[in-house]
Every structure is written in structure tokens, then in C-alpha cells.
Amino acid sequence: MSTPKPEYPEVGDHVIATIETVTDYGAYAKLDEYNKRGLLHVSEISSSWIRNIRDYVREGQKTVLKVLRVDTEKGHIDLSLRRVTKRAKIEKIRQWKQDRKAEALLREVQEKTGLPSEELSKTTALIEEKYGLYEAFEKVAIEGAEALTAVGVPENLAKTFAEVATGRIHVRMVKVKGVLEIRCMKPNGVKIIKDSFLNAKKTEKTKGAEIRFYVIAAPKYSVEVMAENYKRAEEVLQNAAQAVVSNITKAGGQGTFRREK
């Protein structure tokens, strides 16, 4: 249902592989994402001297390997274990798990909608081009169906994506906060302040985040933002605070913002 992978990986790619056979000269591994077989030569298992290959790899083991060479005519793929960094391994496993989960979520969407695979694939290709499949499920879990209708996904289908995403994905949120000090001495000053908070929450720049305002002790108010990562949280916090201060100033009041550590 998602965009099909190429038949072979490219040189330099990191792949999830299952060790099938271990020999004196290395091991043969199945590339789980491509249904191909590759050779992990003993010289590419470890940078140190190897007494027993099975101290490093064993039959049935699932691991991350790096693609060194690909011969599509002969069907040969040479792999390496020793050239896989710890960071690359962690990132590949994370991505692989997300891809598997995304496929499961997509199957659930298909079951709920009853759409044929070909029809759903057109929408999936559109989503993957814009966000990436798992990333799209995360985004819709945070922002709702509007995240998909904005890129051309039909509303009913977008709502099903949102229903599946919110039920199956728990997005880890981070929190940042600051203090607004605002004054408005106009007769309707309280309403102006309240409306400024409401308008700040509704701006386009705050999508994908949760914003909360609390009274500390007038004229000081706490503003908290929760988002999927610190970069986005900081961006939304600054946008929201700026919107509040701007609205208060335009109404004849005064406002300042201080970021809390």
C-alpha cells in the first residue's frame, strides 16, 4: 500500500538483516526489507582479530548492516558489520520499527474504509511525498485530520487516518514555558487580555502544539507549550508570546515576555 521499495538497496545504505548461515569465511544474511541475500565477509565483521565468528554473529540474529557493493546482474550484495556506527544502528532500528508500525496502521485504515489497495496507494504516495508515512500518522495524531486535508487527502479518509492515529500512537511531548507580564488599563482590559490569549492559541503558527495560560499574580501570567520536540515547542512559545504582547500593545496596553529555564 505504501510506495514500493526498489528491488535492491544502494551502496552506503544501512539495512535490517537476519543472519541465516555462518561459515568460516563469514555469514550469509537475508535483507529483511528487500527479500535479498547478501554476504557478510569475515573481514567486515570486526576491526579486531576474530577467534570465533559466532562470538559476533549467529544464525537467526537480526542486526543492522551496511551495504558495500551491489551487483544486480549477478544478484550479489556485500555487507559490513564493522562499518556500522552506534548512531547509525540506533537510527536504522528506529526507522525500521516506525515503518513496520506505519504499515500496520495503514492496514487498519484500509480495513475501516474498505478502500482497494490501488486507490489507497494513491493517497499514501501523496502523504509520503509530503511527510513520510509514519511521520504523517504522528502529525495527524497531534494536529487532527486537517494536517492531511491540507495536502489534498479527502476529508473522510483524513478523518479515518486521524482516528487510527490517535488510538494507536502516543506522541511524546516536551514542555517549555515562560512568563508574560501584561497590563491593560482600559475599562475592558480583562476582556482584551482574555481575547489575546484565545487569539494566540488560534494562530496558524501554533498548530501542532498545546498552549496553556495561567494566572500567576496579575499582571504576571505563565504560558506553557507542549509539542513533539523542543525546536517546535520553542518556536510556538515565541510565536504565542509575541502574538499576546502585540495584541495587548495594539489595544493600548503594555506587555513583556521572559523565557523560563
MIMIVEX-21327 format. One record per residue (C-alpha): x, y, z. Coordinates in steps of 0.02 Angstrom, whole numbers, padded with zeros to 5 digits, always signed. Example, Ala and Ser with C-alpha at 12.3 -4.5 7.8 and 13.67 -1.06 7.14 Angstrom:
<sites>
+00615-00225+00390
+00684-00053+00357
</sites>
This chain:
<sites>
+00000+00000+00000
+00145+00116+00032
+00270+00168-00102
+00362+00008-00151
+00546-00005-00110
+00672-00029-00251
+00723-00208-00286
+00900-00182-00221
+00974-00068-00088
+01103+00062-00136
+01286+00063-00087
+01302+00151+00080
+01128+00105+00139
+01100+00030+00311
+00986-00121+00309
+00899-00234+00432
+00964-00410+00406
+00938-00583+00479
+01090-00697+00488
+01045-00861+00401
+01208-00957+00384
+01375-00938+00472
+01533-01008+00389
+01721-01000+00418
+01736-00856+00294
+01587-00753+00351
+01398-00761+00354
+01252-00751+00236
+01113-00634+00286
+00938-00604+00223
+00896-00421+00194
+00726-00412+00276
+00668-00256+00182
+00717-00319+00009
+00697-00508+00017
+00876-00525-00047
+01027-00616+00019
+01199-00541+00049
+01372-00594+00106
+01450-00528+00266
+01634-00573+00242
+01736-00613+00396
+01846-00461+00361
+01692-00349+00378
+01630-00420+00542
+01751-00337+00662
+01904-00225+00658
+01987-00335+00789
+02052-00512+00770
+01913-00642+00767
+01939-00807+00855
+01762-00870+00831
+01640-00790+00708
+01493-00844+00814
+01553-00730+00952
+01495-00589+00838
+01354-00661+00731
+01244-00814+00745
+01104-00895+00647
+00936-00810+00674
+01014-00649+00738
+00937-00487+00673
+01059-00344+00652
+01099-00186+00556
+01225-00200+00413
+01298-00077+00289
+01292-00109+00102
+01466-00105+00025
+01437-00169-00152
+01287-00217-00259
+01296-00320-00419
+01118-00327-00487
+01169-00436-00635
+01239-00573-00526
+01125-00536-00379
+01272-00513-00261
+01268-00396-00112
+01420-00370+00000
+01386-00313+00178
+01480-00247+00328
+01452-00251+00515
+01611-00165+00572
+01571-00007+00472
+01403+00020+00560
+01416+00157+00690
+01317+00153+00850
+01218+00306+00797
+01178+00232+00625
+01121+00071+00707
+01004+00160+00827
+00931+00269+00689
+00904+00122+00570
+00816+00018+00702
+00707+00166+00749
+00660+00196+00567
+00627+00011+00536
+00512-00002+00685
+00419+00154+00629
+00399+00086+00452
+00327-00077+00518
+00206+00015+00631
+00154+00131+00490
+00114-00019+00379
+00007-00093+00518
-00084+00072+00543
-00113+00086+00356
-00190-00088+00353
-00307-00033+00491
-00356+00120+00389
-00394+00007+00241
-00499-00109+00349
-00601+00037+00414
-00627+00119+00245
-00640-00035+00135
-00539+00054+00000
-00450-00054-00130
-00260-00058-00112
-00233+00034-00276
-00345+00178-00226
-00268+00192-00053
-00094+00186-00128
-00126+00347-00223
-00164+00437-00061
-00018+00353+00027
+00102+00413-00108
+00038+00590-00084
+00062+00580+00104
+00236+00503+00092
+00293+00636-00029
+00241+00773+00093
+00281+00699+00263
+00336+00518+00262
+00208+00385+00311
+00243+00364+00497
+00279+00549+00516
+00108+00583+00439
+00022+00471+00568
+00115+00564+00706
+00069+00733+00634
-00115+00689+00616
-00115+00620+00794
-00059+00792+00853
-00147+00909+00733
-00300+00810+00679
-00370+00772+00507
-00331+00949+00446
-00148+00900+00430
-00196+00784+00287
-00339+00879+00206
-00215+01023+00187
-00113+00917+00065
-00262+00853-00034
-00321+00699+00061
-00512+00681+00054
-00593+00733+00218
-00674+00565+00258
-00512+00472+00230
-00413+00601+00329
-00533+00578+00475
-00504+00390+00471
-00316+00418+00473
-00340+00532+00623
-00450+00405+00712
-00322+00267+00689
-00175+00379+00734
-00249+00448+00895
-00296+00274+00952
-00129+00192+00915
+00007+00324+00927
+00065+00403+01088
+00167+00554+01040
+00297+00602+01170
+00275+00786+01205
+00403+00906+01276
+00360+01061+01376
+00433+01237+01379
+00368+01389+01471
+00388+01573+01504
+00310+01721+01594
+00206+01858+01516
+00188+02022+01609
+00044+02118+01532
-00060+02268+01580
-00210+02348+01501
-00293+02489+01596
-00439+02507+01477
-00614+02481+01550
-00624+02317+01455
-00444+02271+01494
-00486+02100+01566
-00579+02052+01408
-00437+02116+01298
-00313+02007+01392
-00427+01855+01383
-00456+01881+01197
-00269+01900+01169
-00239+01729+01246
-00378+01650+01142
-00315+01729+00980
-00137+01672+01016
-00197+01492+01027
-00287+01503+00860
-00148+01571+00751
-00079+01465+00608
+00094+01470+00685
+00040+01373+00839
-00028+01218+00751
+00033+01051+00814
+00056+01110+00992
-00043+01131+01152
-00038+01303+01235
-00094+01344+01411
-00103+01511+01501
-00110+01526+01691
-00126+01673+01808
+00024+01686+01924
-00023+01851+02005
-00085+01990+01894
-00004+02063+01792
+00103+01904+01776
+00041+01754+01678
+00126+01589+01643
+00124+01520+01466
+00164+01336+01435
+00184+01250+01267
+00188+01063+01234
+00246+00999+01065
+00328+00847+00987
+00505+00917+01001
+00598+01061+01082
+00627+01155+00920
+00442+01160+00880
+00395+01198+01061
+00514+01346+01069
+00450+01411+00903
+00269+01403+00959
+00309+01480+01129
+00392+01630+01048
+00251+01649+00920
+00116+01639+01053
+00202+01761+01170
+00235+01883+01029
+00053+01873+00975
-00009+01912+01151
+00110+02058+01176
+00068+02127+01004
-00120+02118+01034
-00106+02200+01205
+00005+02339+01137
-00114+02374+00992
-00256+02388+01118
-00160+02522+01213
-00082+02411+01346
+00094+02352+01385
+00173+02181+01381
+00338+02090+01401
+00390+01908+01391
+00526+01812+01483
+00577+01635+01439
+00594+01521+01592
+00731+01390+01601
</sites>
